[in-house]
Amino acid sequence: MCIDHNDVSLAESVLSNAAKYIDDLSKNATPLQPDEEGERINLECEFLVQRIELSFLQHNVNAAELMCNNTMERFSRDEGAAGLLEPRIRESLGKVLYKIGKDMVKRANLTAGMEWLARALEVVDPKHVGSERFAAELRFGIMQNLVQTSLKTQVPSDLRKAEEVMEVMVKEWPERLNVHCLSLDIIAAQKLGAEAYHAALMKMMSTIALSERSFKAIVGKCHVLLAQDLQGRGYANQQGNYIAYVGRVSRHRLACNVLDHFVTERLILEDNQGWIEQAFVTRVWMIIQDAHIDEEVIQGLRQLCEAMSRKLAKPLSISATHASQILLWKVSDTLVTGGRWLEAIQWCRVALHPIFGRSGETNTGKIARRLMHCAIEAHDYGAARGAYKSMPSSCQETGSTQFLLFKIALRSLDLETAKRCLDKVCNGPNKDTAILYSCALEAQSMGNKDIILKALSQLLEQADTTAPPEGVNLPAIYGTMIRLILSDIHDNKAVESGNLDTLYSVFQKGIPWNYILNNYSWIVKKFLEAKIEPADLIDPTSNSVEQCYEYDWFSRNSYNLALRALQHWPPQYALHFSQLCVQFIKLYPPENCSEDEVEDLNLRQSFCDYICASTCIALARKQERMEDQLRHYGDARKSIISFREIREKLHPRLTEQSQKDFGERYLGLLGHEFEACVHLEVWDALSGIVEEVAKFGQLQPLRRIGDMILCADAPTATFLLVLENLINHSLQIEKHKIDKIARWIRVLLQKSLEGDLGRAERLVYQVLDICRRQAVGNEYPQDELEWIAASLWNLGIDKNCAGDYTGSKKWAEFALSVAGFVKDGGQLEGLLQGKFANLRTAWAKILKIGDVCRLR
């Protein structure tokens, strides 16, 4: 009792008294009876046991060891005394020695611990202690600790001792869990190999009773088999790295083999779903640790799934299913990365096994899509279609699934299915622009022109409302579509307006500000998030060099298309593409262009301005709606103004021939500008245009302008000024024809006589001068002279009636002067002379009467 309560002083006192008693018994000379002698021996031995334990508590190991040796010599090894000892005394001694041995091991004194445990095992010999439960458990505990300590020491003699003890334990306790665990530990310590460890583990799995503790022990030992560096004896032929390879593969598959049998032969019979799932997930985890996965591995896992599916009443739980599928997904990741498509297909099929029936539609669809992808890469389109049909209907309609089906259809030349997939990608509830871009690239890689055009057309529609995915080069995509459309136009001689409209819309997409307008909300959001700078709004993904290259490509191609449209397409397309070319040229960063490049750009823009202006005038003349007509005239005038500015910049650097060509185009545009200004009622600009035209010294452009001003509803002042300038400039041109000028003079004179007599008087002098200098064959028209003479005479009569006799006389004399050039044999002049004489007589009478009145 004192020792049990660690009361050392009291125990020492008690044992001192007991020692005196024992000493007195030993001095007794009277022979004892056999039963009395046995009682004395048991008392003395029990006393020594207590002394051993007390010495150990007092940390006097040497004394405890001395008394232990004496006790063993006198009572255990002496056959006579050993026969008289009671089993309980022997068990008490063994228990004390066992306690001391465990304490030594705990203090890391393994050698001393082994000695004390060996003494304890010797004391509890089954010949003397019997087979009672306590004695058997004590002996089992001693043997277990003896084996465990020997494994720690790793001394060969200790290991041999452990083997001997294990033989006894296996024989006496073949179904005990600890026995099997110790046996496996000895195999690992002696490096007997993976096969020996596997065989022992299989025996352990098949013999022990299942409990939570034994289940965890078996699974844990499978981890030991997987983790330890074990080399099987069957691979002892040393040949470089071959041994390590075989050993490494062997332990993975041996561990999985144990778990396969454990699940199918033991756990399923126990009907413990938790154990089954834990063991299965562990088995899947173990196999993915194997770096050398082959057909044998996947075949074993598939067979396990089939066996579980047949014997289990329901699929794995959600948690176990997800854990297993995550591990299988990692395996397929590795295989896909390595391009091992056929093997990846097998692993995906295992992940879709019915045993994982609770994975959920989303996970099932994800795995099925990977299976489709791998089958496509392996050119097994039948397997890919099978995976598509097996997935849930909700997963079939997703954009990523439709993209994979699109790839299958393209590669198997099923164009109708490919088009349906495109429509579903574009019109689905979750419109993913990135998937649409992928469809376009896939179609391009397959070279199917119709599908590429359809995909890119859908892309253009999406680009109007959705920002492009990161990393996408929009100009490159636009360029691809332009080439395809042009190729289609070239192949089909009959050009459809739909193709041309699509071509024009693609070019429009290449203009950065169209991109900004279409994606305004996205750009504003990014700007507010401070993810882009305001200066980068046009194209935040491109640098200046890339932009120059893109703008140059678009401007050159749009210019070439404008020229092509002039010959082969309706005129509005020539206008569209020339306007686009001008817009792209204006985007060029000036700092990145040399002087020669700037000159080339200006020349190209001038040609486009010329095409725009000419085409706009032609279209305006055909328009029935006033709004459309005025819009075209306005666009024409803008292009002409731009042409004029470029001409002024380039003129000093052009050759003489280039200047002449430029001038001819500019002269034609001036006539268009005059027409546009007339319709737009920009009256102030007309005089300036006439002056510009007059500088070229050509009569025909002036005549065309004159015809236009005569038909225009211009203000009178503007009309008179423009027409007078036309007459003046026309008369300065050599070899001018007087007939057209005479008609203008008649109109101008008629208008001037109604209110601007000063201009009319200048015109009369001009007419008289013309008549005096007229050449043969270019005479002033006689009917025009007769009309002028009559009109001037009538004005003189009107002045006479109004009492303006001086004015009457002036205009009558103008009439007589003009009539003198009428070649009618002097009839008109004679008639007017007679009438003028009558007027002079009348004026004389009036003057005489006036003088008389003044005298009175």
Steps between C-alpha positions, in 0.01 A plus 500: 500500500782739592679431169179539302456844657869594457550528878863392484598572863215304646556218256868491595407479868252220443742302285772543767277325751412238240871442439551422870215256486641330193841484664353338810329237286821421321682448837239254624681166542182299525428324173180624338230293347473512119197724510666724757816516289294603197332771700840629618634507146195690374529754786869553437448532125214742548725703732771514238251611237403789721864584563570505126213738434597723796860520379382603154276768650803624693687514163743242632508292184813312598341377823182408316700308241703320770191392687333401174790275408498342849128445480522344157785270607336387819139469404455497126799310369516255797267222397426406860410849611329580173266210555395637838430857383138593458399637155384827650849562645657426164244729330575775755874471425439504127277803533769693693770407250266594212432836663871570544572397138231730361628788707852445368374502142302812569822667619669393173723249683415233243775250590408492868136489408560193282676324794222569746231396249691178428515425877126566525431262208715233664309531830153467348573164343168334410619178669480678837247781465230297324259632238295732710384815326711741707814294458437463126441873452808582708708266290352648177580853616857404588556331166345792309722755673802276454441485124432873473818583695709269285369677190617827650848375585555349153766274658522170309488291818196692617331452164566126514352497848200688364455240224501221756249681716281572196492131409359429843249786481377401157453143620320596820303808382455461123194729477623786711537834318813601688671175404446566133611860534821392675563241233470770232730728696766227516475442124546872439789524746683201350427623143362169394334665200167627375377154410556367852332806648210457254460132589494574874256786447270278294506240779423769755212631288342158459530372859440779749156599619385832360455795727564870474847443643588209273362684194720801566798269567464323165463825309794645690721201417406545134639852530817354654533260208458792262738737679796285604794435272452126468676287242361158434726200510362397164686794342845419630662493157693825529468677165542873548181696564273213395471373857391836637242533223346160560500544875337840474224379272456181700421662832230724351325213334547260792342753736209545259467125470459472877230766501323339203470173690419680821207682339359211298562210745453656841350849506210439263399200713502723807261740322673801652467775241740732682781245507443408137515861383805586709689195374397569140606864509831396658548241227441765230739738673769234519491414133537860390827513695640257245700688239475209255130464430420245230213289375538251785439775755183629341376147442535419869311812604225431247459145631473630855229745395311223323521274804376774731223589260375140497516447873395839637135594512567869432773720357768666709405800710537853367815571700670175401398548138641851484822397676553211257418706193738776608780245520409346167483848348857564612613182327327606179664843537841340500417281202351788301807712569717219367281450194404144605150530363396134490597443862325821603184371331513185714537699822213729407283197433582363844406838650162472325434148637152448648657451842544880494132555427470779756761727347243751375431624149765771509785265589375233263489753218850624579648150489304411187632812328856397583426157359371668181812714479734204539303294248519786249876524542525123458283525185243267655193701402262214575612496862470878514141489373422221747625714786279786380191281485565354845521833683192666655288708263566818698874455445457431131371852438787686665732704282811294579322174414368644176852614413632147541212364292583770246857368479372147455262608224772693317746214511243247391371736224153528655445862401133516594579401857783752506263779398245397763771506765598851395142616527468351848823664615378839376138474608541311827409653836866545595665658200872445539697704249818305576334178382388670182857615437615142554244377246633749247860392555404133480315557174800685364736220595277253315482726195123484451422837345122496547522410866776754559290775347198402705704489821664834431168657406356392831813639661437840348148506637628412848779756480244779475386441858774302671860579577748252346672244722843586632777430254276502193638697204192648339678650196645160415154345512357777285780451251429129482133557432578760234724256317235230516225726370721622216587143414131413495427802280779398266373142476140609439489724196153626591568728795224511758432828676487310829865404468597857418304633797669248727838595357431867567382431855818304574714792384295728721580281801867571444451869580583547870229753574238255377642261755466766767140578411403133492667426833442833671363359824785250538767764434344744746494228763868423447583868505319550829680202645827673400608199299571699184617849425285744301767514228468126453128495437532454126692176522654420838655176376708632211813709474561768239695273265226240500237767447688643201522158343130434553392842373721463194355159420143618533556825309677331209241227465206738529662720232544203266140399558382853422677482162355156439154625588525775238517237228300205628272592789218749565628856557408516867769242579765711331388782730500277809848357453658831400353662811637214711844547347496868596395416856784249542754746359396759756579250779869481412713642784701780332804447720548151358493603132786632287455782248475257209241296684299812577512597133382153395215519750397843373499378141289199594259719694472744208401217267243380751364854541466522123311170487279601792409837352429365152298207632301717741403737217391206284296349784347836593369548148317167522341557838130569523495591866621850569670397827712234332587733216619776730699250708690384193565856387629585847736199499620599153586852612693371803706270276572785257614729781732224622632451145568874474698502826710201395566656159629816663736297722630275224517748212856625563640146512321358194650461157362700210301206371364422845398861544318484167318179600410648836371813329275309265346309788464818702333679209244222475438513873444878486204443273368241747554743785305771318214256448509395866503860621203584278293216646622571852430874444851600600479811282803681639734231370391516136708803398814350646443176310461696174829676568672164563361355177599808301865452597514190280403700190256240368167600356308175544504497882379862497220411264396213729496735797302751297236241421474416869463860616234562238300210644562591861256683721775727625454845653503772233819662619683170502355403168605826333847496651573139402364542150692823445822334615435207270454738206813696583719193544359330191576800286862489615548147371636474148283333236192546707162442336279804520169320467497368859634828635233693307230297667649567844519872411135500400399341832724729699382808311141405550555465874708818516242711314256413777698670769877532446534749211866558576577132431274523191697799372829307549354209309399728207852635470628140521266393219605790284864415561437139404329603184786727404763226556305201377674263262365336191307188595458610858257790452258610765164329434271732304187406690676583825603841368146568380369404846754722675423796272128458550536464876718809528260703277205395711686605815563839336131539418416408860737767622345752259154425629626543851634842412864393520595644164872480566477133588270444207748657267790284644324168464360591156849580383622161644224334297607683182864395561409134540262514202787621287663155531184316388556372151152554351585755242459787749127443541501484881741785530297714253179426685653601831658807344160619384346440837792668668449808275138521611612476860747781455225717340277428793777578747561835319133602526495409863808702563355804310178489697704480812697810410179700425359399836809615676489845321147558611 
